[in-house]
Amino acid sequence: MTTAIADKTPSAWPPRIVVCAGTAVLRDDKILLIRQAKGTSLAGQWSIPWGVVEPGETPDEAALRETLEEGGVTAVITGLLGYQNFAWENMTALIYLCRHLSGEAQHDGGQETDAAAYLSLAEIEALAEPIEPWCAWLAKRVLRGDYHLIPAEPDNPQRPKTAFF
């Protein structure tokens, strides 16, 4: 047991983890990718839309908000793709498979993103610009159909909150 846990000081207990949420939005045989703008942690790299879950949000709400904010697209969640603990400390993410509902892929004017597009597997593989490695791995798997989807469970006792089982 670490001292911080044993002490249970307000700054150390409970342990903090940053929860992020992202989407793999499909439109026909393409996936939505956004390019991170200058000044962001992934500046110049293409990625899926994703970000930190804000206070008062559920991860699925955050994922859809980030998709609209960063990529200009309204999407609907079809299921949970997975959960990723990242190699860097104290960050985890829930990733949802979505289908395009409305809007056109567009960046947010450079605040967080400076490009957005639906790309096919061939276009991703031919992309001359950098793509964040984990996002490239995920996008290619989704476009190849190499995933197991956990669907939303509409009859859960916590409705209207979403559950995936």
C-alpha positions in Angstrom: 0.0 0.0 0.0 1.4 3.4 -1.0 1.7 6.2 1.5 -0.8 8.3 -0.5 -3.4 5.6 -0.3 -2.7 4.9 3.4 -2.9 8.7 4.2 -6.1 9.2 2.1 -5.3 12.9 1.9 -7.7 15.0 -0.2 -5.1 15.4 -2.9 -4.2 11.7 -3.2 -7.5 9.9 -2.4 -9.3 8.7 -4.2 -6.8 8.1 -7.0 -7.5 10.2 -10.0 -7.7 9.0 -13.5 -8.6 11.1 -16.6 -11.5 9.5 -18.5 -11.7 10.3 -22.2 -14.2 9.2 -24.8 -14.0 9.0 -28.5 -15.8 7.8 -31.6 -15.2 5.8 -34.7 -17.9 7.3 -37.0 -18.7 5.4 -40.1 -20.3 6.8 -43.3 -20.5 4.2 -46.0 -17.0 2.6 -46.2 -15.2 5.6 -44.6 -14.3 6.7 -41.0 -14.3 10.2 -39.7 -10.8 11.5 -38.8 -9.8 15.0 -37.6 -6.4 16.7 -37.7 -5.3 18.2 -34.4 -4.6 22.0 -34.7 -1.4 23.7 -33.6 -1.1 24.1 -29.9 -2.9 20.8 -29.1 -1.2 17.7 -27.6 -1.4 15.9 -31.0 -0.7 18.9 -33.2 -0.5 18.1 -36.9 -1.7 14.5 -36.4 -4.9 12.9 -37.7 -7.0 11.1 -35.0 -10.5 10.0 -34.2 -12.6 12.7 -32.5 -12.1 12.3 -28.8 -11.5 14.2 -25.6 -11.9 14.4 -21.8 -15.3 13.6 -20.2 -16.4 16.9 -18.6 -18.0 17.1 -15.1 -21.7 16.2 -15.4 -21.3 14.2 -18.7 -21.4 10.5 -19.3 -18.7 9.1 -21.5 -21.2 8.5 -24.4 -22.4 12.1 -24.1 -18.8 13.4 -24.2 -18.0 11.2 -27.2 -20.9 12.6 -29.2 -20.1 16.2 -28.1 -16.4 15.8 -29.1 -17.5 14.4 -32.5 -19.7 17.5 -33.2 -17.2 20.0 -31.8 -14.0 18.6 -33.5 -15.5 17.1 -36.7 -18.8 19.0 -37.4 -20.7 15.7 -37.5 -23.8 14.6 -35.5 -23.6 10.8 -35.0 -25.5 8.1 -33.2 -23.8 5.4 -31.1 -24.4 1.9 -32.3 -22.3 0.3 -29.6 -19.2 0.3 -27.4 -16.0 -0.7 -29.3 -13.8 -0.9 -26.3 -11.9 0.5 -23.4 -8.2 1.5 -23.7 -5.8 2.2 -20.9 -3.0 4.4 -22.3 0.7 3.9 -21.8 1.0 7.3 -20.2 -0.1 7.6 -16.6 -3.7 8.1 -15.4 -5.6 8.2 -18.7 -8.2 5.8 -20.0 -10.7 6.0 -22.9 -14.0 4.5 -23.9 -14.4 4.3 -27.7 -17.8 4.1 -29.4 -18.8 2.9 -32.8 -21.1 5.4 -34.4 -22.9 6.0 -37.7 -23.1 9.3 -39.4 -26.4 11.1 -38.8 -26.0 14.6 -40.2 -23.5 17.3 -41.0 -20.4 17.4 -43.1 -16.9 16.7 -41.8 -15.4 20.1 -41.0 -12.8 21.4 -38.6 -13.6 23.8 -35.7 -11.7 26.8 -37.1 -8.4 25.8 -35.6 -9.4 25.9 -32.0 -8.8 22.1 -31.6 -8.8 20.9 -35.2 -7.7 22.3 -38.6 -9.1 19.5 -40.9 -11.8 16.8 -40.8 -12.6 14.2 -43.4 -14.1 10.8 -44.0 -11.3 8.5 -45.2 -11.4 5.0 -46.6 -8.9 2.3 -45.6 -6.9 3.0 -48.8 -6.9 6.7 -48.1 -5.6 6.1 -44.6 -2.9 3.8 -45.8 -1.8 6.4 -48.4 -2.0 9.4 -46.1 1.2 11.4 -46.4 0.5 13.3 -43.2 1.0 11.8 -39.7 -1.7 9.9 -38.1 -1.6 9.2 -34.4 -0.5 5.5 -34.2 -3.2 4.2 -31.9 -5.9 6.0 -33.9 -4.5 4.5 -37.2 -4.6 1.0 -35.6 -8.2 1.5 -34.5 -9.4 3.1 -37.7 -7.9 0.3 -39.8 -9.4 -2.4 -37.6 -12.9 -0.8 -37.8 -12.8 -0.4 -41.5 -11.7 -4.0 -42.0 -14.6 -5.1 -39.7 -12.1 -6.5 -37.2 -13.9 -5.7 -34.0 -16.5 -7.0 -31.5 -19.3 -4.6 -30.7 -21.0 -4.4 -27.4 -24.5 -3.0 -28.1 -26.4 -0.6 -26.0 -28.9 -2.2 -23.6 -32.1 -0.2 -23.7 -33.9 -2.1 -21.0 -31.4 -1.4 -18.2 -32.8 -0.3 -14.8 -30.8 2.9 -14.9 -32.6 4.3 -17.9 -32.3 6.8 -19.4 -28.6 6.5 -18.8 -26.9 4.3 -21.4 -25.6 0.8 -20.6 -23.6 -1.6 -22.8 -23.8 -5.3 -22.2 
